[in-house]
Amino acid sequence: MRSLFSCLNIPKTKHAASGGTARRVWRCTGAVVLAVSVSAAAFGQTALTWQQIKAKFEATNPTLKAAQLNIDESRAAEITAFVRPNPAFTISTDGTQISRYEGVWRPFAGTQISNAISYLHERQHKRELRLETARKSTEIAASAYLDQERSLLFSVRNAFVQTLQAKAVLENARDTLAYWDRELDVNRTRFKAGDLALVDLNRLELQRVQFESDFETALVNLRTAKIQLLMLLDDRTPIEQFDVSGPFAFNEQIRPMLEFHELALESRPDLKAAAQQVQLAESTHRLAIANGSTDPTFSAWITHNPSFNNPYDNDTLGASISIPLRIFDRNQGEKARTEIDIRRNERMRDATRAQVFSDVDSAYFTVLSTVHMLHPYRTKYLPVAIDVRERMAFSYKNGGASLLDYLDAEKSYRDTRLAYLNLIGSYLTAAAQMNLAVGREVI
């Protein structure tokens, strides 16, 4: 704000009257609009931490909520799998006379009514095996949900990191712009004192356009990152009222890779789902064997007016048992298919395990490489760039360096600082990739 007020102090010199005043008014107008827009954007913002973003995502994301319903559907299938076969009730009649015989027609005198009930008895624990298979399917659905949540959380974490990075770049652009405005104030004073040529002052003024462009680009990038994050959260909060907060830094201490391997084997839901698929295939094979067994059907009935040999036997009781002769169909094909499916799922489990190791290794070396690049930036390159800029600024003000050297030093600092911020963003993205590879937050 000090630079904004200082730019409004328009000098009434002869050189300013020749066109410098118009340029300054135009620049100050842009600065006022820029400051007002930034202040409006900052007003009413609610900064959310990563844990708050994560909790909000898990509670509101429609894709994740739809995936949760798959678990509920699988639990409902458990009810269907464990139900018993329904008994069958049958009413039948026979013995009704339909024509005269020797002049006698008594149509209902010999009618017999039979009420029967039958029930299929399932052997070899078929119902229990169906329930076991359904429960294992539910476990797989739960693991699949966790795996989908893992992937979606990676997208959210990336959007969160991009927002933090855009904020850091915007703050850097704002600081650079403020620094350059202070430098311009000093050089305008030198110009008024006759210590600086007009052409050099104009070149310094033109350099400000680059810093304004950097600021506007950073502002657009921040808004774009917020829009992406709000979309993943299914949030309709205005961009001006939405903000995130968190450490935008890196940690040089990294655990050994073997620890990440062990954590991944314990935590990766897709690996757990692959192992559960093997167990499901084994249960399905046992069920196929059980389905190859014979299930008898028991029946019982009561008959009225049977007209049997016993003339007093009007109400009779009967029973039967029906046993299918499984001579040809013994469920041979399903038994063979499920046995092959066990071996197929074992191979898939081994492939998933290899993929887990590959993901962890790739993420680990990406993080390690980024940290190795960040360390010299923080300890050497960034301090050197700052020192060179300050020394060149001092030398230029005292006539010891050319304007070109001064501008080159400023550009070197700007490029070094921006590269450092982008490297931190790359580190945080690589850390999110490591969390994705392990299956939980480890960095």
Secondary structure by P-SEA (a helix, b strand, c coil): caaaaaaacccccccccccaaaaaaaaaaaaaaaaaaaaaaacbbbbbcaaaaaaaaaaccaaaaaaaaaaaaaaaaaaaaaccbbbbbbbbbcccccccccccccccccbbbbbbbbbbbbccaaaaaaaaaaaaaaaaaaaaaaaaaaaaaaaaaaaaaaaaaaaaaaaaaaaaaaaaaaaaaaaaaaaaaccccaaaaaaaaaaaaaaaaaaaaaaaaaaaaaaaaaaaacccccccccccccccccccccccaaaaaaaaaaccaaaaaaaaaaaaaaaaaaaaaaaabbbbbbbbbcccccccccccccbbbbbbbbbbccccccaaaaaaaaaaaaaaaaaaaaaaaaaaaaaaaaaaaaaaaaaaaaaaaaccaaaaaaaaaaaaaaaaaaccccaaaaaaaaaaaaaaaaaaaaaaaaaaaaaaaaaaaaccccc
